[in-house]
């Protein structure tokens, strides 16, 4: 076997490792707007991929090692991988898939995630495994000392696929064009393995990948202005042009309007009761965890605001497409995870607003823990207030709503108020609402009035 052929086969191994990890991360990112970025979703994706990749390893181990048969099989596999990357990762196709299941009345995110992975990730995973196994055996046949080098190349490809796709390609190109890069890499592997280039199929698949993942198409269909490694962001007009809405990862995150009555009800509640009532004697320090479109306190030029979020694109995109103006001098943006920010920040605040929960499917699991709420509480001044916007059942009709309430009350044991925004039917199960929890940081005497100990007249 010549050095040229060995290099070509090692390149194919590298592309297999790079593309498999990149596709896995792209799918996790794309699905997060539909089923949430939870450990459960990730476990389903990884479980299906590993199971079918193992099957591919076995299939490659029993495939005949005739050079022509191996070449044809690997070339065909790379063409199918390029095609399957389009089917499994393109936002528009994922949207249609979940729209169909919503139309059919399937509500379980676990069911939808599992069927999706089984239908669209099983075959490419099988092919990745088969390619690795086949080329490993083929190279080993000619050089038994090549196994270690081959495993190293495959691992390096996987590591670079993991790092470059999330740290370089998605931030610079967007998720949509990162998909195109993966498609082109798979096609390049197929083409260099061919003795004579069959450019027709490669061009057809590449053009289909570009057409389905064009930024302009995503903007025209979904008003998407950004789709990076963290967020898919849409901005569009509503209420006959009177309002503008920003959608983050499939959930309406912020709204501005000429008419305050058209704002999200929970935003009206927070603005009217906690921001517009701020005393003007001295400047207050306000922390907003979950920046959204930077609308909370938008018209307040007096008090100091700190907005915390994990997506650096939020500020420039909000200023350009949503707010149409720069943030005021009294407002700053901290690019950091909420938990990490609270660990490092030493500031005490007069008002803290938690607005990181945009829907039940996009709830960061580390932001509903007792430890997190203790951390938030520790940043409050005496007499300060914490306002928490949560999406839960107003009548405690599910375990999540009950356990979240239990968690909050374990931390904020006194002076905790619960306010359901809007009307609701207390007898109907399964309905979710914006539920505002408010904690007032005052010393509480913890006295209880009983029939034989009732000093209520002294407490007035």
C-alpha positions as CSV (number, residue, x, y, z in Angstrom):
1,X,0.0,0.0,0.0
2,X,1.4,3.4,-1.1
3,X,1.9,6.3,1.3
4,X,-0.7,8.3,-0.8
5,X,-3.4,5.7,-0.2
6,X,-2.6,5.5,3.5
7,X,-2.9,9.3,3.8
8,X,-6.2,9.2,1.9
9,X,-7.6,6.5,4.2
10,X,-6.3,8.3,7.3
11,X,-8.0,11.5,6.0
12,X,-11.3,9.5,5.6
13,X,-10.9,8.2,9.2
14,X,-10.3,11.8,10.4
15,X,-13.3,13.1,8.6
16,X,-15.4,10.3,10.1
17,X,-14.4,11.2,13.6
18,X,-14.7,15.0,13.1
19,X,-18.1,14.8,11.4
20,X,-19.7,12.3,13.8
21,X,-19.0,14.5,16.9
22,X,-19.9,17.7,15.1
23,X,-23.2,16.3,13.8
24,X,-24.0,15.1,17.3
25,X,-23.4,18.5,18.8
26,X,-25.3,20.3,16.0
27,X,-28.3,18.0,16.6
28,X,-28.2,18.7,20.4
29,X,-28.1,22.4,19.6
30,X,-30.9,22.3,17.1
31,X,-33.2,20.2,19.3
32,X,-32.7,22.5,22.3
33,X,-35.3,24.9,21.0
34,X,-37.9,22.2,20.6
35,X,-37.3,19.8,23.5
36,X,-34.9,21.7,25.8
37,X,-31.2,21.3,26.5
38,X,-31.6,18.8,29.3
39,X,-29.5,15.9,30.4
40,X,-32.4,13.6,29.5
41,X,-32.4,14.8,25.9
42,X,-28.6,14.5,25.7
43,X,-28.7,11.0,27.0
44,X,-31.3,9.9,24.4
45,X,-29.2,11.4,21.6
46,X,-25.9,9.9,22.9
47,X,-27.5,6.5,23.6
48,X,-29.0,6.1,20.1
49,X,-25.8,7.3,18.5
50,X,-23.6,4.9,20.5
51,X,-25.9,1.9,20.1
52,X,-26.1,2.2,16.3
53,X,-22.4,3.1,16.0
54,X,-21.6,-0.2,17.8
55,X,-23.8,-2.0,15.3
56,X,-21.8,-0.3,12.5
57,X,-18.5,-1.4,14.1
58,X,-19.8,-5.0,14.0
59,X,-21.1,-4.7,10.4
60,X,-17.7,-3.4,9.4
61,X,-16.0,-6.3,11.2
62,X,-17.7,-8.9,9.0
63,X,-17.7,-7.1,5.7
64,X,-15.5,-8.7,3.0
65,X,-12.1,-7.0,2.8
66,X,-11.7,-7.0,-1.0
67,X,-10.2,-3.6,-1.9
68,X,-12.9,-2.6,-4.4
69,X,-15.8,-3.7,-2.2
70,X,-14.4,-1.7,0.8
71,X,-13.8,1.4,-1.4
72,X,-17.4,1.2,-2.9
73,X,-18.9,0.7,0.6
74,X,-17.0,3.6,2.2
75,X,-17.7,6.0,-0.7
76,X,-21.4,5.2,-0.6
77,X,-21.4,5.7,3.2
78,X,-19.9,9.1,3.0
79,X,-22.4,10.2,0.3
80,X,-25.2,9.0,2.6
81,X,-23.7,10.7,5.6
82,X,-23.7,14.0,3.7
83,X,-27.3,13.5,2.7
84,X,-28.3,12.5,6.2
85,X,-26.6,15.5,7.7
86,X,-29.1,17.6,5.8
87,X,-32.1,15.5,6.9
88,X,-31.1,15.3,10.6
89,X,-29.7,18.7,11.3
90,X,-31.5,21.3,9.0
91,X,-33.6,23.6,11.1
92,X,-36.5,23.8,8.7
93,X,-36.8,19.9,8.6
94,X,-36.6,19.7,12.4
95,X,-39.4,22.3,12.6
96,X,-41.6,20.4,10.3
97,X,-41.0,17.2,12.2
98,X,-42.1,18.7,15.5
99,X,-45.0,20.6,13.9
100,X,-46.3,17.2,12.6
101,X,-46.1,15.6,16.1
102,X,-47.8,18.7,17.6
103,X,-50.5,18.3,15.0
104,X,-50.9,14.6,15.9
105,X,-51.3,15.6,19.6
106,X,-48.0,14.0,20.8
107,X,-47.0,16.0,23.8
108,X,-44.2,14.0,25.4
109,X,-40.8,15.5,24.6
110,X,-39.2,12.2,25.5
111,X,-41.3,10.4,22.9
112,X,-40.6,13.0,20.2
113,X,-36.9,13.0,21.0
114,X,-36.5,9.3,20.9
115,X,-38.5,8.8,17.6
116,X,-36.4,11.6,16.1
117,X,-33.1,10.1,17.1
118,X,-34.2,6.6,16.0
119,X,-35.4,7.8,12.6
120,X,-32.7,10.3,11.8
121,X,-29.6,9.6,13.8
122,X,-29.5,5.8,13.8
123,X,-28.4,5.4,10.2
124,X,-25.6,7.9,10.1
125,X,-24.3,6.6,13.4
126,X,-24.3,3.1,11.9
127,X,-22.4,4.4,8.9
128,X,-19.8,6.2,11.0
129,X,-19.2,3.0,12.9
130,X,-18.9,0.9,9.8
131,X,-16.5,3.3,8.1
132,X,-14.2,3.3,11.1
133,X,-14.3,-0.5,11.4
134,X,-13.8,-1.2,7.7
135,X,-10.9,1.2,7.2
136,X,-9.3,0.0,10.5
137,X,-9.4,-3.6,9.2
138,X,-8.2,-2.7,5.8
139,X,-5.2,-0.7,7.0
140,X,-4.4,-3.4,9.6
141,X,-4.3,-6.0,6.9
142,X,-1.3,-4.3,5.3
143,X,0.4,-3.0,8.4
144,X,-0.4,-4.4,11.8
145,X,1.5,-1.6,13.5
146,X,-0.9,1.0,12.1
147,X,-3.7,0.4,14.6
148,X,-2.4,2.9,17.2
149,X,-1.9,5.6,14.6
150,X,-5.4,5.0,13.1
151,X,-7.0,5.3,16.6
152,X,-5.1,8.5,17.3
153,X,-6.3,10.0,14.0
154,X,-9.9,9.0,14.7
155,X,-9.7,10.4,18.2
156,X,-8.1,13.7,17.1
157,X,-10.8,14.1,14.5
158,X,-13.5,13.6,17.2
159,X,-11.8,16.1,19.6
160,X,-11.4,18.7,16.9
161,X,-14.9,18.1,15.8
162,X,-16.1,18.8,19.3
163,X,-14.0,21.9,19.9
164,X,-14.0,23.6,16.5
165,X,-17.7,23.1,15.7
166,X,-18.8,24.8,19.0
167,X,-16.0,27.3,19.6
168,X,-15.2,28.4,16.0
169,X,-17.7,27.2,13.3
170,X,-21.0,27.9,15.1
171,X,-20.0,31.3,16.5
172,X,-18.5,32.5,13.2
173,X,-20.6,30.8,10.6
174,X,-23.8,30.0,12.5
175,X,-25.3,26.5,13.0
176,X,-26.8,26.5,9.5
177,X,-23.5,26.9,7.7
178,X,-21.7,24.6,10.1
179,X,-24.0,21.9,8.8
180,X,-22.9,22.9,5.2
181,X,-19.2,22.5,6.3
182,X,-20.0,19.0,7.6
183,X,-21.7,18.1,4.4
184,X,-18.8,19.3,2.3
185,X,-16.3,17.4,4.5
186,X,-18.2,14.1,4.0
187,X,-18.4,14.8,0.3
188,X,-14.7,15.5,0.1
189,X,-13.9,12.2,1.7
190,X,-16.2,10.4,-0.8
191,X,-14.5,12.2,-3.7
192,X,-10.9,11.6,-2.8
193,X,-11.7,7.9,-2.4
194,X,-13.0,7.7,-5.9
195,X,-10.7,7.0,-8.8
196,X,-12.7,9.3,-11.0
197,X,-14.7,12.1,-9.4
198,X,-18.4,11.7,-9.7
199,X,-19.1,15.4,-9.2
200,X,-22.8,15.2,-10.1
201,X,-24.0,13.6,-6.8
202,X,-21.6,15.7,-4.7
203,X,-22.9,18.9,-6.3
204,X,-26.5,17.8,-5.9
205,X,-26.1,17.1,-2.2
206,X,-24.0,20.2,-1.5
207,X,-26.5,22.5,-3.3
208,X,-29.4,20.9,-1.4
209,X,-27.6,21.4,1.9
210,X,-26.9,25.1,1.1
211,X,-30.4,25.8,-0.2
212,X,-32.0,24.3,2.9
213,X,-29.7,26.1,5.3
214,X,-29.4,29.5,3.8
215,X,-29.6,32.4,6.3
216,X,-32.0,34.2,4.0
217,X,-34.4,31.3,3.9
218,X,-34.3,31.0,7.7
219,X,-35.0,34.7,8.0
220,X,-37.8,34.6,5.5
221,X,-39.5,31.6,7.1
222,X,-38.8,32.1,10.8
223,X,-37.4,35.7,11.1
224,X,-34.1,34.1,12.4
225,X,-31.4,36.8,12.7
226,X,-28.9,34.6,14.6
227,X,-28.3,30.9,15.2
228,X,-25.0,30.4,17.0
229,X,-23.8,27.7,19.5
230,X,-26.0,29.1,22.2
231,X,-29.1,30.6,20.8
232,X,-31.5,30.7,17.8
233,X,-32.8,34.2,17.8
234,X,-35.8,35.5,15.9
235,X,-37.2,39.1,15.8
236,X,-40.5,39.9,14.1
237,X,-43.3,42.4,14.3
238,X,-46.7,41.7,16.0
239,X,-50.0,43.3,16.8
240,X,-50.3,44.8,13.4
241,X,-46.9,46.5,13.6
242,X,-47.4,48.0,17.0
243,X,-45.1,45.5,18.8
244,X,-41.9,43.7,18.2
245,X,-41.1,40.2,19.6
246,X,-37.8,38.5,20.2
247,X,-37.9,34.7,20.3
248,X,-34.9,32.8,21.9
249,X,-34.7,29.0,21.2
250,X,-38.3,28.7,20.2
251,X,-39.8,30.7,23.1
252,X,-40.9,34.3,23.2
253,X,-38.4,36.0,25.4
254,X,-39.1,39.7,25.1
255,X,-41.6,42.2,23.6
256,X,-41.6,45.9,23.1
257,X,-44.7,47.9,22.1
258,X,-46.0,51.4,21.5
259,X,-48.8,50.4,23.8
260,X,-47.8,49.1,27.3
261,X,-51.1,47.1,27.4
262,X,-49.7,44.8,24.7
263,X,-46.6,43.8,26.6
264,X,-46.4,40.3,28.2
265,X,-48.6,40.4,31.3
266,X,-45.8,39.2,33.6
267,X,-43.5,42.0,32.3
268,X,-46.3,44.5,33.0
269,X,-46.6,43.1,36.5
270,X,-42.8,43.4,37.2
271,X,-42.5,46.8,35.6
272,X,-45.6,48.4,37.3
273,X,-45.0,47.0,40.7
274,X,-41.2,46.8,41.2
275,X,-39.5,49.0,38.6
276,X,-41.7,52.0,38.1
277,X,-42.2,52.3,41.9
278,X,-38.4,52.5,42.7
279,X,-37.8,55.5,45.0
280,X,-35.7,58.3,43.4
281,X,-33.9,59.4,46.5
282,X,-30.9,57.3,45.7
283,X,-29.8,55.0,42.9
284,X,-30.7,51.3,43.3
285,X,-28.7,48.4,42.0
286,X,-30.8,46.0,40.0
287,X,-29.7,42.5,38.8
288,X,-31.5,40.9,35.9
289,X,-30.6,37.2,35.4
290,X,-31.7,36.3,31.9
291,X,-31.2,39.4,29.8
292,X,-33.7,38.5,27.0
293,X,-34.0,41.6,24.9
294,X,-33.0,44.0,27.7
295,X,-36.5,45.3,28.0
296,X,-36.8,45.3,31.8
297,X,-36.1,48.8,33.0
298,X,-35.7,50.0,29.4
299,X,-37.0,53.5,30.2
300,X,-35.2,53.9,33.5
301,X,-32.2,56.1,33.1
302,X,-31.6,56.7,36.8
303,X,-31.0,53.3,38.5
304,X,-28.1,51.0,37.8
305,X,-28.9,47.7,35.9
306,X,-26.7,44.6,35.4
307,X,-28.0,42.1,32.8
308,X,-26.5,38.6,32.8
309,X,-26.8,36.1,30.0
310,X,-24.6,33.4,28.3
311,X,-25.0,34.6,24.6
312,X,-22.7,37.5,23.6
313,X,-24.7,38.0,20.5
314,X,-27.8,39.1,22.5
315,X,-26.6,42.7,23.1
316,X,-25.6,43.7,19.5
317,X,-28.6,41.9,18.0
318,X,-31.0,43.5,20.5
319,X,-29.6,46.9,19.8
320,X,-29.7,46.4,16.0
321,X,-32.9,44.4,15.4
322,X,-35.0,44.8,18.5
323,X,-34.5,47.9,20.6
324,X,-33.1,50.0,17.7
325,X,-31.0,51.9,20.2
326,X,-28.0,51.5,22.4
327,X,-28.3,50.5,26.1
328,X,-28.1,53.5,28.4
329,X,-25.0,54.4,30.3
330,X,-26.6,53.1,33.5
331,X,-26.9,49.6,32.1
332,X,-24.2,47.0,31.6
333,X,-24.2,43.4,30.2
334,X,-22.3,40.6,31.9
335,X,-21.5,37.7,29.5
336,X,-21.6,34.7,31.9
337,X,-23.6,31.8,33.2
338,X,-26.0,32.9,35.9
339,X,-24.6,30.4,38.5
340,X,-21.0,31.3,37.7
341,X,-21.7,35.0,37.9
342,X,-23.3,34.7,41.3
343,X,-20.3,32.7,42.5
344,X,-17.8,35.4,41.5
345,X,-19.8,38.6,41.9
346,X,-19.6,40.3,45.3
347,X,-22.2,43.0,44.8
348,X,-25.3,43.2,46.9
349,X,-28.5,44.3,45.0
350,X,-31.7,46.1,46.0
351,X,-33.7,44.1,43.4
352,X,-32.9,40.8,41.7
353,X,-35.1,39.6,38.8
354,X,-34.9,35.9,37.7
355,X,-36.1,35.6,34.2
356,X,-34.2,32.6,32.9
357,X,-37.2,30.3,32.4
358,X,-38.8,31.0,29.1
359,X,-40.8,27.7,28.9
360,X,-41.0,24.3,30.6
361,X,-38.9,22.8,27.8
362,X,-36.1,25.3,28.1
363,X,-35.5,25.3,31.9
364,X,-31.8,25.1,32.8
365,X,-31.7,22.4,35.4
366,X,-29.0,24.0,37.4
367,X,-31.2,27.1,37.9
368,X,-34.0,25.3,39.8
369,X,-31.9,23.9,42.6
370,X,-31.8,24.8,46.3
371,X,-28.1,25.7,45.9
372,X,-28.8,28.2,43.2
373,X,-31.6,30.0,45.1
374,X,-29.3,30.2,48.2
375,X,-26.7,31.9,45.9
376,X,-29.3,34.4,44.6
377,X,-30.5,35.2,48.1
378,X,-26.9,35.8,49.3
379,X,-26.7,38.8,46.9
380,X,-29.6,40.7,48.3
381,X,-29.3,43.8,50.5
382,X,-31.3,44.1,53.7
383,X,-34.8,45.2,52.6
384,X,-34.2,44.0,49.1
385,X,-36.6,42.1,46.9
386,X,-36.2,39.0,44.6
387,X,-38.7,38.6,41.8
388,X,-38.8,35.2,40.1
389,X,-40.7,34.5,36.9
390,X,-41.5,30.8,36.6
391,X,-43.5,28.8,34.1
392,X,-45.5,26.3,36.2
393,X,-48.9,25.0,37.1
394,X,-50.9,27.6,39.0
395,X,-52.9,24.9,40.8
396,X,-50.0,22.6,41.5
397,X,-51.3,19.9,39.1
398,X,-47.9,18.4,38.3
399,X,-44.9,17.2,40.3
400,X,-42.5,19.8,38.9
401,X,-44.7,22.7,40.1
402,X,-45.0,21.2,43.5
403,X,-41.3,20.3,43.9
404,X,-40.2,23.7,42.6
405,X,-42.4,25.4,45.2
406,X,-40.9,23.1,47.8
407,X,-37.4,24.0,46.7
408,X,-38.2,27.7,46.9
409,X,-39.8,27.5,50.3
410,X,-36.8,25.6,51.6
411,X,-34.7,28.6,50.8
412,X,-37.1,31.5,51.3
413,X,-38.9,30.2,54.4
414,X,-40.6,33.5,55.2
415,X,-41.9,36.5,53.4
416,X,-42.5,34.6,50.1
417,X,-45.4,35.6,47.9
418,X,-46.8,33.6,45.0
419,X,-48.7,35.5,42.3
420,X,-50.4,33.8,39.3
421,X,-50.3,36.2,36.3
422,X,-53.7,36.3,34.6
423,X,-56.8,34.3,35.2
424,X,-56.9,30.5,35.4
425,X,-59.2,27.6,36.1
426,X,-58.2,26.0,39.4
427,X,-60.1,22.8,38.5
428,X,-58.3,22.3,35.2
429,X,-55.1,20.3,35.1
430,X,-52.3,20.5,32.7
431,X,-52.4,24.3,32.1
432,X,-49.2,26.3,32.7
433,X,-48.9,30.0,33.5
434,X,-46.4,32.6,34.4
435,X,-46.2,32.4,38.2
436,X,-44.3,35.2,40.0
437,X,-42.6,34.4,43.3
438,X,-41.6,37.5,45.3
439,X,-39.3,37.3,48.3
440,X,-38.9,40.3,50.7
441,X,-35.6,40.3,52.6
442,X,-36.8,41.5,56.1
443,X,-36.2,40.1,59.5
444,X,-39.2,37.9,60.4
445,X,-40.2,37.3,64.1
446,X,-41.6,33.9,63.1
447,X,-44.4,34.3,65.7
448,X,-47.6,32.4,65.3
449,X,-51.0,33.6,66.7
450,X,-52.8,31.0,68.7
451,X,-55.9,31.2,70.9
452,X,-53.9,31.4,74.1
453,X,-50.9,33.4,72.7
454,X,-52.2,36.2,70.5
455,X,-50.2,39.5,70.6
456,X,-51.5,40.6,67.2
457,X,-52.7,44.0,68.7
458,X,-49.0,44.7,69.6
459,X,-47.7,43.9,66.1
460,X,-49.7,46.6,64.3
